[in-house]
Amino acid sequence: MWLLALQLICAAFYLQPAACHPSFQLRGQKAYCADQNLTWVPVLPPNITHLYLDRNFIHEINRTSLRDFEELQKLDLGSQKVVLTIRNDSFLRQRKLTTLVLGGNVGLKLEPRAFAGLVRLGDLWLDHCSLTDSILAENYLEPLLSLERLNLYGNNIVRLNPDGWCLEAFTLAQGRMLEELTNVLVMLVVGKVAHYQLMKCNAVRAFVQRREYLTWPEDPQDLEWFYERLVSLILRDTKVKKFVEDKPEFVKPDCQPPAKDKIPLENIGVVANS
């Protein structure tokens, strides 16, 4: 009799679903679980759309870690206090995810298919993760068909290869510009990319021959000038877009900026220091 009662108690304990940790904050469909000394993704309602797990001790994300959270739109795994590894196919069910924060994970390890399935991801934060040139030269970012903003600040990236992912990103951005019948596209060259390297790529060559582009200044004193020029380009192209939308019958979708504003790549430094 006592044995049967003990078995029933154990069974009831085993079947009881894990509850949300009392120190977590649930606000609607947003779960705030930052800095809770977690070593694994906790049990949470499956309908959450925002999950903040930054500043914990999570050392690995794999294909089972987030399988219950198919409604996720934003995920913050930044600044873990241990080395974080993202395994292959970890985000296969997160097809609604638009923002992924991995910044501040020193020594971050990514398997080749770490970002598979993130077809709607627009913002990816990979700043201060000890990444090298391979993050762009290899195929880590290939599944990110909707990527618009990529933060790679504070890494160990020395050279950007225009034959690799950067060229794919440029082609995608240009395709979206043509699809939306707008003229809003600003090209920014970061790193030591020679002029001949840009010109050997057909898509890039056609762009730089008729449009202005900028290079990231090597001298910090030139940053103010650079930002002013970048803002000027964005505002100018935004005005062109608005004018096209308001009066499409009078303005061609592929209208060109004034030729007098063109600045060749090799003269950027001269203009910045003058």
Secondary structure, DSSP 8 states (H G I E B T S, - for coil): -HHHHHHHHHHHHHHS-----TT-EEETTEEE-TTS--SS-----TT-SEEE--SS---EE-TTTTTT-TT-SEEE--S-SS--EE-TTTTTT-TT--EEE-TT-TT-EE-TTTTTT-TT--EEE-TTS---THHHHSSTTTT-TT--EEE-TTS------TTTHHHHHHHHHHHHHHHTT-----EEE-SS--HHHHHTSHHHHHHHTTS-EEE--SSGGGHHHHHHHHHHHHHHHHHHHHHHHH-TTTS-TT----GGG---GGGHHHHHH-
